[in-house]
Amino acid sequence: MESNQFKFEDLEVYQKALDFVDQVYAIVELFPNSELYNLTSQFKRASLSIALNTAEGQGDTNAQFNRYLQIAANSVKECIVCSTIARRQKFISEQQDSLNRIKLVQLSKMIKGLQKYLRK
């Protein structure tokens, strides 16, 4: 029987990135409509970028995968800024910002660990 799954889907970092995308999509539903094309859009795109770049780079050369993982790592930083702005503008609570940061730190560590493994 053939598998309908791609290898990147087995990566824990990819699965965690998808979980974070789900979280962001739920959070931005609470943002004001005036932010639809601003912070809402940016936060969604940055969170998507983590999962998308992890998937896109896997299966290529280690150097190429590392490059895509670096883009994903940069998107993690972008999500930190989006979360901080959302908290400062009172679109989310300090508790939600803290939860976002916990997940983003975890993603960052996983990405860096994978990058380190690829450089061996």
C-alpha positions in Angstrom: 0.0 0.0 0.0 1.3 3.4 -1.0 1.7 6.2 1.6 0.0 9.5 0.9 2.4 11.3 3.2 5.5 13.2 2.4 8.6 12.8 4.5 8.6 16.4 5.8 5.2 15.6 7.5 7.0 13.3 9.9 9.2 16.2 11.2 8.2 17.2 14.7 9.1 20.8 13.9 6.7 20.8 11.0 3.9 19.4 13.2 4.6 22.0 15.9 4.7 24.8 13.2 1.2 23.7 12.0 0.0 23.8 15.6 1.2 27.3 15.9 -0.5 28.3 12.6 -3.7 27.0 14.1 -3.1 29.1 17.2 -2.4 32.3 15.2 -5.5 31.8 13.1 -7.6 31.6 16.2 -5.9 34.6 17.8 -6.3 37.0 14.9 -10.0 36.4 14.8 -10.1 38.6 17.8 -8.2 41.4 16.2 -10.1 44.5 15.0 -11.2 44.6 11.4 -9.0 47.6 10.9 -6.0 45.3 11.2 -7.2 42.8 8.5 -4.6 43.9 6.0 -2.0 44.9 8.6 -1.1 42.9 11.7 -3.6 40.1 11.1 -2.2 39.4 7.6 1.4 39.7 8.7 1.0 37.4 11.7 -0.7 34.8 9.5 1.9 35.0 6.8 4.8 34.8 9.3 3.4 31.8 11.0 2.7 30.1 7.7 6.2 30.8 6.6 7.6 28.6 9.4 5.7 25.5 8.3 6.0 26.3 4.5 9.8 26.8 4.6 10.3 23.7 6.7 8.3 21.6 4.2 9.9 23.3 1.1 13.5 22.7 2.1 13.2 19.1 3.3 14.4 16.6 0.8 16.8 19.0 -0.9 20.5 19.1 -0.1 21.4 19.7 3.5 22.8 23.2 2.6 19.5 24.1 0.8 17.4 22.7 3.7 19.5 24.7 6.1 18.8 27.9 4.1 15.0 27.2 4.2 15.3 26.6 7.9 17.0 29.9 8.4 14.1 31.6 6.7 11.7 29.7 9.0 13.9 30.8 12.0 13.6 34.4 10.8 9.8 34.0 10.6 9.8 32.9 14.2 11.3 36.2 15.1 8.7 38.0 13.0 6.0 36.2 15.0 7.5 37.4 18.2 7.3 41.0 17.0 3.7 40.4 15.8 2.7 39.0 19.2 4.4 41.8 21.1 2.6 44.4 19.0 -0.7 42.6 19.5 -0.1 42.6 23.2 0.9 46.3 23.3 -2.2 47.2 21.3 -4.3 45.2 23.7 -5.5 42.8 20.9 -4.2 39.9 23.1 -3.6 39.4 26.8 -0.1 39.2 28.4 -1.0 35.5 29.0 -1.6 34.9 25.3 1.6 36.7 24.4 3.4 34.5 26.9 1.9 31.3 25.4 2.9 32.5 21.9 6.4 33.1 23.1 6.7 29.6 24.7 5.7 27.9 21.5 8.0 30.2 19.4 11.0 29.5 21.7 10.3 25.8 21.3 10.1 26.1 17.5 13.3 28.2 17.4 15.2 25.6 19.4 13.9 22.8 17.2 14.9 24.7 14.0 18.3 25.4 15.4 18.8 21.8 16.5 17.8 20.6 13.0 20.2 23.1 11.5 23.0 21.9 13.7 22.3 18.3 12.7 22.4 19.2 9.0 25.8 20.8 9.4 27.4 17.6 10.7 
